[in-house]
């Protein structure tokens, strides 16, 4: 089966503490990578990126939200019927996101 990689819905948390959709529902797979440094108001900071495949991501790892340390990658669940959300504490936290 042929697949075409596509960028995610968004590749940054614009407002810190506000969950955003990174991957739309029903992907064939993909990944989200938290960079070693995020850009916050022009400053380089290392911080967690929070991933939730069930609903809005919080700013704490718990039974639904997974905390990715800088440099870690989340593997998108193939066929997932819900969007994948991300969140970060800082404004303009950028990350890499690709699905297929």
Secondary structure, DSSP 8 states (H G I E B T S, - for coil): -----EE-S-SEESSTT--EEEE-SS-S-EEEEE-S-EEETTEEE---EEEESSS---SS--SSEEEE-TT-EEE--TT-SS-EEEE-SSTTEEEEEEE-
